[in-house]
Amino acid sequence: MRYIDQVPEGFYNGKKVLMRVDFNVPMDGEGNITDDVRIRRVLKSINYLLDEDAVIVLATHMGRPKGKMVAKYSLEPIAKRLSRLLKKDVVFLHDCIGDEVKKTIAEAGPGTVIMLENLRFYAGETGNDHEFSQALADGIDIYVNNAFATAHRAHASVVGVTEFVPVCLGGFLMREELDYFARALKNPLRPLTAIIGGAKVSSKLHVIKNLLNSVDRIIVGGAMAFTFLRGQGFGLGRSMIEEDMVEDARATFNEAIARGIRFYLPVDCVAASGIAPDVETRVVPVQEIPKNWMGLDIGPASATLFNEVIKDSKTIVWNGPMGVFEIPIFSRGTLGMVHNVASTYALTIVGGGDTDVAVHKAGEVDRISYISTGGGAFLELMEGKVLPAVKALESCCNGTLGDS
């Protein structure tokens, strides 16, 4: 794959560049952006192309409008925020394909930034439709994918469009994501520790199995830990357990031990009779959870155990919280883990599973080596899969690129 700075001098001058970004940012009920990190992460690539006198056409999705034009999913507020961040006007178009879009792009001069309307207002986006892909590419000279968070989707704007644009490149954010992942799992400083949390074993068992080929230690927390603990024969009250996954979890645990990989599970937890902010809680050993109670966070002994593993790690990859951290009384385990990970000298990479939210909540953003913008894409890389968007970029011959 080539990236946007691996081209001949003057290559972008006056060219129409379609850049796929991920500006699917959170918004409140009044349409105000509550977190613009995803927009800021792409500014480096946009400014680079502006300096190279390109015409930049930005394409992204917002929410799940399911192929219909839904006002609350319009990207107009995104265009206004981007305009403030770039300190220049951004031309917002109320469609993403069609004659008016094509005309505006054709007439735009170097240094123009255009934002298209929500790609998912068309069913052809998620369906990777041939005609929709071709329409997106109409009048475009160069395609740049800078949306790692959507790289696991075989959608028109990340896969289909590459068939109709002569030059396809990766943006700086795409390179950062892939490079950090490679540093973590393909050529890591050891010991390499993976921390996996969240609710369901079924969504992450393949990830854990693939990690057995790379890691030295695995820490499993969150509700999914109880399915592994059930495999050890523990009674766990009403804790969330995927009974149909118990045998697979036990087999994976045993395989890790057979390979000499240290596999850590919680030894205690914060238990309660239900998930509520004012419910009574107790810290109990995992094998002593009361019959009608459930484990909802790791306990202090587990936090101490996990910290002993973390503090002498050289590389840490983390996906998924240790408990229901959205509720304050069940947040101590996850937020404590954030502080412990941030306090190490290891290369620390966090992604998906709301883990990035926990890092921001704990105020430790600046002490984590890298926070991935991807959730599903990050998980699929950890699972060992080839991302469709990355494959599409690598398959693009770039025959008209010339030597850099």
C-alpha positions as CSV (number, residue, x, y, z in Angstrom):
1,M,0.0,0.0,0.0
2,R,1.1,3.5,-0.8
3,Y,0.4,6.5,1.4
4,I,-0.4,10.1,0.6
5,D,3.2,11.3,1.1
6,Q,4.7,8.6,-1.2
7,V,4.0,10.4,-4.5
8,P,6.1,12.6,-6.8
9,E,6.5,16.3,-6.1
10,G,3.6,18.4,-7.3
11,F,1.4,15.3,-7.8
12,Y,-1.7,16.7,-6.2
13,N,-1.7,20.1,-7.8
14,G,-5.3,20.8,-8.8
15,K,-6.3,17.2,-8.6
16,K,-9.6,16.1,-7.2
17,V,-9.0,13.9,-4.1
18,L,-11.8,11.9,-2.6
19,M,-10.9,11.2,1.0
20,R,-12.9,8.7,3.0
21,V,-12.9,9.7,6.6
22,D,-14.8,8.6,9.7
23,F,-16.6,11.6,11.2
24,N,-19.3,9.5,12.9
25,V,-19.0,11.5,16.0
26,P,-21.3,11.5,19.0
27,M,-24.0,14.3,19.1
28,D,-26.5,15.3,21.8
29,G,-30.3,15.5,21.3
30,E,-30.0,19.1,19.9
31,G,-27.5,18.2,17.2
32,N,-24.4,19.5,19.0
33,I,-21.1,17.5,18.7
34,T,-20.0,16.3,22.1
35,D,-16.6,14.9,21.1
36,D,-14.7,15.9,17.9
37,V,-11.6,13.7,18.4
38,R,-12.3,11.7,15.2
39,I,-12.4,15.0,13.2
40,R,-9.2,16.3,14.8
41,R,-7.4,13.0,14.0
42,V,-7.8,13.6,10.3
43,L,-6.7,17.2,10.2
44,K,-3.0,16.3,9.5
45,S,-4.0,14.6,6.3
46,I,-6.4,17.3,5.2
47,N,-3.8,20.0,5.8
48,Y,-1.1,18.1,4.0
49,L,-3.3,17.9,0.9
50,L,-4.2,21.6,1.2
51,D,-0.5,22.5,1.2
52,E,-0.2,20.4,-1.9
53,D,-2.9,22.4,-3.7
54,A,-5.4,19.6,-4.0
55,V,-9.2,19.9,-4.2
56,I,-10.4,17.8,-1.2
57,V,-13.7,16.0,-1.2
58,L,-14.6,14.4,2.1
59,A,-16.9,11.5,2.4
60,T,-18.2,9.9,5.6
61,H,-21.2,8.3,7.2
62,M,-23.2,9.2,10.3
63,G,-25.4,6.8,12.3
64,R,-27.6,4.2,10.6
65,P,-30.2,6.0,8.4
66,K,-30.7,2.7,6.5
67,G,-30.6,4.2,3.0
68,K,-33.0,7.1,3.8
69,M,-32.4,10.8,4.2
70,V,-32.9,11.4,7.9
71,A,-32.4,15.0,9.1
72,K,-30.8,14.2,12.4
73,Y,-28.0,12.3,10.5
74,S,-27.1,15.2,8.3
75,L,-23.4,16.1,8.2
76,E,-23.9,19.9,8.1
77,P,-22.9,20.3,11.8
78,I,-19.8,18.3,11.0
79,A,-18.9,20.6,8.2
80,K,-19.3,23.7,10.4
81,R,-17.0,22.2,13.1
82,L,-14.4,21.2,10.5
83,S,-14.5,24.7,9.1
84,R,-13.7,26.1,12.6
85,L,-10.9,23.6,13.1
86,L,-9.3,24.2,9.7
87,K,-9.9,28.0,10.0
88,K,-11.3,28.0,6.4
89,D,-14.6,27.6,4.7
90,V,-15.8,24.1,4.0
91,V,-18.3,23.7,1.2
92,F,-21.1,21.5,2.3
93,L,-23.2,19.7,-0.3
94,H,-26.6,18.3,0.5
95,D,-26.0,15.1,-1.5
96,C,-23.0,12.8,-2.1
97,I,-23.6,11.8,-5.7
98,G,-25.4,13.4,-8.7
99,D,-25.0,16.1,-11.3
100,E,-24.8,19.0,-8.8
101,V,-22.1,17.3,-6.8
102,K,-20.1,16.5,-9.9
103,K,-20.5,20.1,-11.1
104,T,-19.3,21.6,-7.8
105,I,-16.3,19.3,-7.7
106,A,-15.4,20.0,-11.3
107,E,-15.5,23.8,-10.8
108,A,-13.6,23.8,-7.4
109,G,-10.1,25.3,-7.4
110,P,-7.0,24.1,-5.5
111,G,-7.3,24.5,-1.8
112,T,-11.0,23.9,-1.7
113,V,-12.5,21.6,0.9
114,I,-15.9,20.0,0.1
115,M,-17.9,17.8,2.4
116,L,-20.5,15.4,0.9
117,E,-23.7,14.5,2.7
118,N,-24.1,11.3,4.6
119,L,-23.1,8.3,2.5
120,R,-25.6,6.0,4.2
121,F,-28.5,8.1,2.9
122,Y,-28.1,5.7,0.0
123,A,-28.5,1.9,0.4
124,G,-25.8,1.5,-2.2
125,E,-23.2,2.5,0.4
126,T,-23.6,-0.4,2.7
127,G,-24.5,-2.8,-0.2
128,N,-21.2,-1.9,-2.0
129,D,-23.3,-1.2,-5.0
130,H,-21.4,-1.0,-8.3
131,E,-23.3,2.0,-9.7
132,F,-23.1,3.9,-6.4
133,S,-19.4,3.3,-6.2
134,Q,-19.0,4.5,-9.8
135,A,-21.0,7.6,-9.0
136,L,-18.8,8.4,-6.0
137,A,-15.7,8.2,-8.2
138,D,-17.2,10.4,-11.0
139,G,-14.8,13.3,-11.6
140,I,-12.3,12.1,-8.9
141,D,-8.5,11.8,-9.8
142,I,-7.2,10.3,-6.5
143,Y,-8.9,8.3,-3.7
144,V,-7.5,8.4,-0.1
145,N,-8.8,6.1,2.6
146,N,-8.2,7.6,6.0
147,A,-11.1,5.8,7.8
148,F,-9.6,2.9,9.7
149,A,-12.7,2.6,11.8
150,T,-14.7,1.5,8.8
151,A,-12.0,-0.6,7.2
152,H,-13.7,-3.9,8.3
153,R,-16.7,-3.1,6.2
154,A,-17.0,-4.0,2.5
155,H,-18.8,-0.8,1.7
156,A,-18.9,1.2,-1.5
157,S,-16.9,4.1,-0.2
158,V,-14.0,1.9,1.1
159,V,-14.0,-1.0,-1.3
160,G,-16.1,-0.5,-4.4
161,V,-14.9,3.0,-5.2
162,T,-11.3,1.8,-5.6
163,E,-12.2,0.1,-8.9
164,F,-13.1,3.4,-10.5
165,V,-10.3,5.7,-9.4
166,P,-6.9,5.5,-11.0
167,V,-4.9,6.2,-7.9
168,C,-5.7,4.8,-4.4
169,L,-3.7,5.7,-1.3
170,G,-3.8,5.5,2.5
171,G,-4.0,8.5,4.7
172,F,-1.8,9.3,7.7
173,L,-4.3,8.0,10.2
174,M,-4.7,4.7,8.3
175,R,-0.9,4.4,8.4
176,E,-0.7,5.2,12.1
177,E,-3.4,2.6,13.0
178,L,-1.7,-0.2,11.0
179,D,1.8,0.7,12.1
180,Y,0.9,0.7,15.8
181,F,-0.9,-2.6,15.5
182,A,2.1,-4.2,13.7
183,R,4.4,-2.9,16.5
184,A,2.1,-4.4,19.1
185,L,1.5,-7.9,17.7
186,K,3.9,-8.6,14.8
187,N,7.1,-7.4,16.3
188,P,6.5,-6.5,19.9
189,L,8.8,-5.8,22.8
190,R,8.2,-8.5,25.3
191,P,6.5,-9.4,27.6
192,L,3.4,-8.7,25.5
193,T,0.2,-8.6,27.5
194,A,-3.3,-8.6,26.1
195,I,-6.2,-7.3,28.2
196,I,-9.6,-8.4,26.9
197,G,-12.9,-7.3,28.6
198,G,-16.5,-6.7,27.7
199,A,-19.7,-8.7,28.0
200,K,-19.6,-11.6,25.6
201,V,-17.1,-14.4,25.0
202,S,-18.9,-15.2,21.8
203,S,-17.8,-11.9,20.2
204,K,-14.1,-12.2,21.3
205,L,-13.2,-15.9,21.5
206,H,-11.7,-15.9,18.1
207,V,-9.7,-12.8,19.1
208,I,-8.3,-14.6,22.1
209,K,-7.5,-17.7,20.1
210,N,-5.6,-15.7,17.6
211,L,-3.7,-13.8,20.4
212,L,-2.4,-17.2,21.6
213,N,0.0,-17.0,18.6
214,S,1.5,-13.7,19.8
215,V,1.1,-12.9,23.5
216,D,2.9,-13.9,26.6
217,R,0.0,-13.1,29.0
218,I,-3.7,-12.7,28.7
219,I,-5.9,-10.9,31.2
220,V,-9.7,-11.4,30.8
221,G,-12.1,-9.2,32.7
222,G,-15.7,-8.0,32.3
223,A,-18.8,-10.2,32.2
224,M,-17.0,-12.5,29.7
225,A,-14.7,-13.6,32.5
226,F,-17.6,-15.4,34.1
227,T,-18.0,-17.8,31.2
228,F,-14.3,-18.7,31.6
229,L,-14.8,-19.1,35.4
230,R,-17.7,-21.3,34.8
231,G,-15.4,-23.5,32.9
232,Q,-13.3,-23.8,36.1
233,G,-16.4,-25.2,37.9
234,F,-17.4,-22.1,39.9
235,G,-20.9,-21.2,41.0
236,L,-21.3,-17.6,40.0
237,G,-24.8,-16.5,41.2
238,R,-26.7,-14.7,38.4
239,S,-23.6,-13.4,36.7
240,M,-23.8,-13.2,33.0
241,I,-22.7,-16.5,31.5
242,E,-22.9,-17.8,28.0
243,E,-23.5,-21.4,28.8
244,D,-23.1,-22.5,25.2
245,M,-19.6,-21.0,25.2
246,V,-18.3,-22.6,28.4
247,E,-16.7,-25.6,26.7
248,D,-15.0,-23.4,24.1
249,A,-13.8,-21.1,26.8
250,R,-12.4,-24.0,28.9
251,A,-10.6,-25.4,25.8
252,T,-9.1,-22.0,25.0
253,F,-7.9,-21.5,28.6
254,N,-6.3,-25.0,28.6
255,E,-4.7,-24.4,25.2
256,A,-3.1,-21.2,26.6
257,I,-1.8,-23.0,29.6
258,A,-0.4,-25.8,27.4
259,R,1.4,-23.2,25.3
260,G,3.0,-21.6,28.4
261,I,0.9,-18.5,28.2
262,R,-0.2,-17.0,31.5
263,F,-3.9,-16.6,31.6
264,Y,-5.4,-14.4,34.3
265,L,-9.0,-14.3,35.4
266,P,-10.6,-12.2,38.3
267,V,-10.3,-13.7,41.8
268,D,-12.8,-11.3,43.3
269,C,-15.5,-9.0,42.1
270,V,-17.9,-6.2,43.1
271,A,-21.3,-8.0,43.3
272,A,-24.8,-6.6,43.4
273,S,-28.4,-7.8,43.1
274,G,-28.9,-5.7,39.9
275,I,-27.5,-3.1,37.6
276,A,-28.4,0.3,39.1
277,P,-26.5,3.3,40.5
278,D,-28.0,3.0,44.0
279,V,-28.0,-0.8,44.5
280,E,-26.2,-2.4,47.5
281,T,-22.8,-3.9,46.6
282,R,-20.3,-6.3,48.2
283,V,-16.8,-7.3,47.3
284,V,-16.6,-11.1,47.3
285,P,-14.4,-13.9,46.0
286,V,-15.7,-15.0,42.6
287,Q,-16.6,-18.4,44.0
288,E,-18.7,-16.8,46.7
289,I,-21.1,-14.6,44.7
290,P,-24.5,-14.8,46.5
291,K,-27.1,-16.9,44.7
292,N,-29.3,-14.0,43.4
293,W,-26.5,-11.5,42.9
294,M,-24.1,-10.9,39.9
295,G,-20.6,-9.8,39.4
296,L,-20.4,-6.4,37.8
297,D,-16.8,-5.2,38.2
298,I,-13.4,-6.7,39.2
299,G,-12.6,-6.4,42.9
300,P,-9.5,-5.0,44.6
301,A,-7.6,-8.3,44.8
302,S,-8.1,-8.8,41.0
303,A,-6.9,-5.2,40.4
304,T,-3.8,-5.9,42.4
305,L,-3.2,-9.2,40.6
306,F,-3.7,-7.6,37.2
307,N,-1.4,-4.7,38.0
308,E,1.4,-7.0,38.9
309,V,1.1,-8.4,35.4
310,I,0.9,-5.0,33.8
311,K,3.7,-3.2,35.5
312,D,6.5,-5.3,34.0
313,S,5.0,-5.6,30.5
314,K,6.8,-4.0,27.6
315,T,3.8,-4.0,25.3
316,I,0.1,-3.9,26.2
317,V,-2.9,-4.2,23.9
318,W,-6.3,-3.6,25.5
319,N,-9.9,-4.0,24.3
320,G,-12.9,-4.0,26.5
321,P,-13.8,-2.7,30.0
322,M,-13.5,-4.7,33.3
323,G,-17.1,-4.1,34.3
324,V,-20.2,-1.9,33.9
325,F,-18.0,1.2,34.2
326,E,-20.8,3.5,32.9
327,I,-22.3,3.3,36.5
328,P,-19.9,4.9,39.0
329,I,-20.2,2.2,41.7
330,F,-19.0,-0.4,39.1
331,S,-16.3,1.8,37.4
332,R,-13.4,1.5,39.9
333,G,-12.0,-1.6,38.3
334,T,-11.9,-0.3,34.7
335,L,-10.7,3.2,35.7
336,G,-8.1,1.7,38.0
337,M,-6.9,-0.5,35.1
338,V,-6.6,2.7,32.9
339,H,-4.4,4.4,35.6
340,N,-2.2,1.3,35.9
341,V,-1.8,0.8,32.2
342,A,-1.0,4.6,31.8
343,S,1.6,4.4,34.6
344,T,3.7,1.7,32.9
345,Y,6.7,2.3,30.6
346,A,5.2,-0.1,28.0
347,L,4.0,0.6,24.5
348,T,0.2,0.8,25.3
349,I,-2.4,0.5,22.6
350,V,-6.1,0.8,23.4
351,G,-9.0,0.3,21.0
352,G,-12.7,-0.4,20.9
353,G,-15.1,-2.0,23.3
354,D,-15.7,1.4,25.0
355,T,-12.1,1.2,26.3
356,D,-11.3,4.5,24.7
357,V,-14.2,6.1,26.5
358,A,-12.8,4.8,29.8
359,V,-9.4,6.3,29.0
360,H,-11.0,9.7,28.4
361,K,-13.1,9.3,31.6
362,A,-10.0,8.5,33.6
363,G,-8.2,11.6,32.2
364,E,-5.3,9.5,31.0
365,V,-5.4,10.2,27.2
366,D,-2.0,11.8,27.2
367,R,-0.3,8.8,28.9
368,I,-1.5,6.1,26.5
369,S,0.8,5.5,23.6
370,Y,-2.0,5.1,21.1
371,I,-5.8,5.1,21.1
372,S,-7.3,3.5,18.1
373,T,-10.2,5.1,16.3
374,G,-11.5,1.6,15.4
375,G,-13.8,-0.7,17.3
376,G,-14.8,-3.5,15.0
377,A,-11.7,-2.9,12.7
378,F,-9.4,-3.1,15.7
379,L,-11.0,-6.4,16.9
380,E,-10.8,-8.0,13.4
381,L,-7.1,-7.1,13.2
382,M,-6.6,-8.8,16.6
383,E,-8.6,-11.8,15.2
384,G,-6.1,-12.1,12.4
385,K,-8.4,-11.1,9.6
386,V,-7.6,-9.1,6.5
387,L,-9.6,-5.9,6.5
388,P,-11.6,-5.4,3.2
389,A,-10.7,-1.7,2.9
390,V,-7.0,-2.5,3.4
391,K,-7.1,-5.3,0.9
392,A,-8.8,-3.0,-1.6
393,L,-6.0,-0.4,-1.2
394,E,-3.3,-3.0,-1.6
395,S,-5.0,-4.4,-4.7
396,C,-5.1,-1.1,-6.4
397,C,-2.3,-1.1,-9.0
398,N,-1.8,2.7,-9.1
399,G,-0.6,2.4,-12.6
400,T,-0.6,6.2,-13.3
401,L,1.2,7.1,-10.0
402,G,4.7,7.1,-11.4
403,D,7.9,6.8,-9.2
404,S,8.0,8.6,-5.9
